[in-house]
Amino acid sequence: MTFEVAIPDASLEDCASLRDKTVKVGLLARAFAIFKVERVFIYSTPQSEESHNRDAALLVRLLRFMDTPQYLRKQVFAHTPSLKYAGILPPLRIKSHPLAAKTTDLMEGDIRWGIQTQKGMIDLGLDKSVKCDEQVNRHTPAIFRVKSSKPLRLEIIEREDIEYYFGFEVERVDNLQKTLEQSGSSTRIVFSRNGVQFNQIADKIQSTVRGNGSVLALFGSPKSGIRDLFRNSMDTIKPNIEFWINTIHDQGTETVRLEEAVFSSLGLLNDRLGVLYSKSGYHS
């Protein structure tokens, strides 16, 4: 079971300032977390402008910043101009972002992000660092599971080893066609104003997703849909897409912003199909 989303490097092209871009990334991150997206691809668009390259780097940095628990952010992210407005980003409040706790509160099976503060000592966001014999990169967070609480022993695990939703990874990809081909075992869905109305094809999508248990949802940019972005290479893109759907039928506005499309589209998918492709959520 996997749930992935792909958005373009041009996702922020309708934002005039760094503050506006930061606000938009915050909204996107909230949508990804609410609907339990496990991986976000930032794909390159044909004839990408230099501003798109800068925006893609900003997207990756801010999304990774938001996925990182608050107690580790200062250690992981150096203060740079791109984080100038990080203070206005909304908290995700996902299970990988636990509230403050004491070392004595740890129980067997608890899972937390941590980073090495000194050899053999790990910061798990508790009242003090804890001992750990595992070899870890001092500059890169790892996920730790409590093997036993008395005595306290930790083990490193991967995000995919966790049964419930634990945030999202972010990956920048240069070749969307290659990414689609590599995701061939997933149901690949493009959201488009020119797609088939969702309720007319929902049963067919449900049947397909039930067969493979995974979804890759693709969105276009604020100004152009997938067909427009890849109009010169659609012959290679189209065979790798199972469904083109419209989740906002007969829209009342001239345009739908990317963050609005993400919320509405992922919401509909979650309501109808979520149990088939996503891990359990916060209150499960």
C-alpha positions in Angstrom: 0.0 0.0 0.0 1.5 3.3 -1.1 0.1 6.7 -1.8 2.2 9.1 -3.8 1.5 12.6 -5.3 3.4 14.4 -8.1 3.3 18.2 -8.5 5.4 20.3 -10.9 8.4 22.6 -10.4 6.0 25.4 -11.5 3.7 24.9 -8.6 4.5 28.2 -7.1 4.5 30.3 -10.3 1.3 32.2 -9.2 3.0 33.5 -6.0 4.7 36.8 -6.1 6.8 36.7 -2.9 8.6 34.3 -0.7 6.0 34.8 2.0 3.2 33.9 -0.5 5.1 30.8 -1.6 5.7 29.8 2.0 2.0 30.1 2.8 1.1 27.9 -0.2 3.7 25.2 0.6 2.1 25.2 4.1 -1.3 24.5 2.7 0.0 21.8 0.3 1.9 20.1 3.2 -1.3 20.1 5.3 -3.2 18.5 2.5 -0.5 15.8 2.0 -0.5 15.0 5.7 -4.3 15.1 6.2 -4.8 12.6 3.3 -1.7 10.5 4.3 0.5 11.0 1.3 3.7 9.0 1.8 5.9 10.4 -1.0 5.8 13.7 -2.9 7.5 14.0 -6.3 8.4 17.4 -7.6 8.7 16.9 -11.3 10.5 19.0 -13.9 8.3 20.6 -16.6 9.5 21.0 -20.2 11.3 24.3 -20.8 11.4 24.9 -17.1 12.4 28.5 -16.4 15.2 29.3 -13.9 12.5 30.6 -11.5 10.9 27.1 -11.6 14.2 25.5 -10.6 14.5 27.9 -7.7 10.9 27.2 -6.7 11.4 23.4 -6.9 14.3 23.7 -4.5 12.2 25.8 -2.2 9.3 23.3 -2.4 11.7 20.4 -1.5 13.3 22.4 1.4 10.0 23.6 2.9 8.2 20.3 2.6 11.1 18.5 4.2 11.3 21.1 6.9 7.6 20.6 7.7 7.9 16.8 7.7 10.7 17.1 10.3 9.6 17.2 13.9 9.9 20.6 15.5 12.4 19.4 18.1 14.9 18.5 15.4 14.5 21.3 12.9 17.2 23.6 14.3 19.7 20.8 14.2 18.8 19.6 10.7 18.2 22.9 8.9 20.7 25.7 8.8 19.0 29.1 8.9 18.8 30.3 5.3 16.8 33.0 3.5 14.4 30.3 2.2 13.3 29.8 5.7 12.7 33.4 6.5 8.9 32.9 6.9 9.1 29.4 8.4 7.4 30.7 11.5 4.1 31.1 9.7 4.0 27.4 8.5 1.2 25.5 10.2 2.1 22.5 12.4 1.3 19.1 10.8 0.4 17.4 14.1 1.1 13.9 12.7 2.2 11.0 14.8 5.8 11.6 13.8 5.5 15.0 15.6 4.8 14.0 19.2 4.4 16.5 22.0 7.1 17.0 24.6 7.7 13.9 26.9 10.1 12.6 29.4 12.5 9.7 28.9 10.5 7.8 31.6 7.4 8.1 29.5 8.8 5.9 26.7 7.1 2.5 26.2 8.0 -0.5 24.2 7.0 0.0 20.6 7.1 3.8 20.7 8.5 5.3 17.5 10.3 8.7 17.3 12.6 10.6 15.0 16.0 11.2 16.5 19.5 12.5 15.7 22.9 11.8 17.2 24.1 14.6 19.4 27.3 12.9 20.4 28.7 9.4 19.9 26.2 6.9 21.4 23.7 9.6 22.4 20.4 10.3 20.6 18.1 13.3 20.8 14.5 12.0 20.6 12.9 15.2 21.6 12.7 14.2 25.3 13.9 15.8 28.5 17.4 14.4 27.9 19.3 12.5 25.3 19.3 8.7 25.4 21.9 6.0 24.9 22.0 4.0 21.7 24.5 1.6 20.3 23.3 1.8 16.7 25.6 3.5 14.2 23.9 6.6 12.8 24.8 9.6 10.7 25.3 12.6 13.0 23.7 15.0 10.6 20.8 13.0 9.3 17.7 12.1 11.4 16.8 8.4 11.7 13.6 6.7 13.0 14.0 4.8 16.2 11.7 2.2 17.8 11.9 1.4 21.5 12.7 -2.3 21.7 12.4 -2.3 25.5 11.8 0.4 28.0 13.6 -1.2 31.0 16.4 -1.2 30.2 15.9 1.3 27.4 17.0 -0.1 24.1 16.5 1.4 20.7 16.5 0.0 17.1 16.6 1.9 13.8 13.7 1.2 11.4 12.6 2.6 8.0 9.5 4.6 7.4 7.9 1.8 5.4 8.2 -0.5 8.4 5.7 1.6 10.3 2.1 0.4 10.1 0.5 3.8 10.6 1.0 7.1 8.8 4.3 8.7 9.7 4.7 11.6 7.3 5.9 12.0 3.8 9.2 11.8 1.9 10.0 14.4 -0.8 11.9 13.7 -4.0 12.7 15.9 -7.0 12.6 14.1 -10.4 13.8 15.3 -13.7 11.9 12.9 -15.9 8.2 12.5 -15.3 7.9 9.7 -17.9 10.5 7.6 -16.2 8.8 8.2 -12.8 5.5 7.0 -14.3 7.1 3.9 -15.8 8.7 3.1 -12.5 5.3 3.5 -10.8 3.7 1.0 -13.2 2.4 -1.1 -10.3 0.4 1.8 -9.0 -2.9 3.3 -10.3 -1.7 6.5 -12.0 -4.4 9.2 -11.9 -4.2 12.7 -13.5 -6.5 15.4 -12.2 -7.7 17.6 -15.0 -10.5 20.0 -15.7 -10.9 18.2 -19.0 -11.0 14.7 -17.4 -14.0 12.4 -16.9 -16.3 13.4 -14.1 -15.2 11.5 -11.0 -18.5 10.0 -10.0 -18.9 8.6 -13.5 -15.7 6.5 -13.2 -15.3 6.1 -9.5 -16.3 2.4 -9.5 -13.8 1.6 -12.2 -11.0 3.4 -10.4 -12.0 1.6 -7.2 -11.7 -1.8 -8.9 -8.3 -0.9 -10.3 -6.9 0.4 -7.0 -8.3 -2.7 -5.2 -6.1 -4.8 -7.5 -2.8 -3.1 -6.8 -3.3 -1.2 -3.5 -1.3 1.8 -4.6 -2.0 5.3 -6.1 0.1 7.9 -7.8 -1.9 11.2 -8.1 -0.6 13.8 -10.6 -1.4 17.5 -10.7 -0.5 20.2 -13.3 0.7 23.7 -12.6 -1.4 26.7 -11.6 -1.4 27.9 -15.2 -1.3 24.6 -17.2 -2.6 21.1 -16.9 -0.6 18.0 -17.7 -1.7 17.9 -21.3 -0.5 21.5 -21.9 2.7 21.0 -20.0 3.7 17.9 -22.0 1.9 18.6 -25.3 5.0 17.8 -27.3 5.6 14.5 -25.5 2.0 13.4 -24.7 2.5 10.2 -26.8 5.0 9.0 -24.2 3.1 10.3 -21.2 -0.4 9.1 -22.0 0.2 5.4 -22.1 1.5 5.5 -18.5 -1.8 7.0 -17.1 -4.8 4.9 -16.2 -7.3 7.7 -15.5 -7.8 11.4 -16.3 -10.5 12.7 -13.9 -12.2 15.9 -13.0 -13.1 16.1 -9.3 -14.6 19.6 -9.4 -17.4 19.3 -11.9 -18.9 22.5 -13.3 -16.7 24.8 -11.3 -18.0 28.2 -10.4 -14.7 30.0 -10.8 -12.6 30.6 -13.9 -9.7 28.7 -12.4 -9.0 26.4 -9.5 -5.8 26.9 -7.6 -3.4 24.0 -7.2 -3.8 23.9 -3.4 -7.6 23.9 -3.8 -7.4 21.1 -6.4 -5.2 19.0 -4.1 -7.5 19.4 -1.1 -10.7 18.6 -3.1 -9.2 15.8 -5.2 -7.4 14.0 -2.4 -10.5 14.4 -0.3 -12.7 12.6 -2.8 -10.1 9.8 -3.3 -9.8 9.3 0.5 -13.6 9.2 1.0 -14.1 6.6 -1.8 -10.8 4.7 -2.0 -8.6 5.6 0.9 -8.9 2.4 2.8 -7.5 0.6 -0.2 -4.2 2.4 -0.6 -3.3 4.4 2.6 -2.1 3.5 6.1 -4.1 4.0 9.2 -4.4 7.6 10.4 -4.0 9.6 13.5 -7.0 8.3 15.4 -7.0 4.7 14.2 
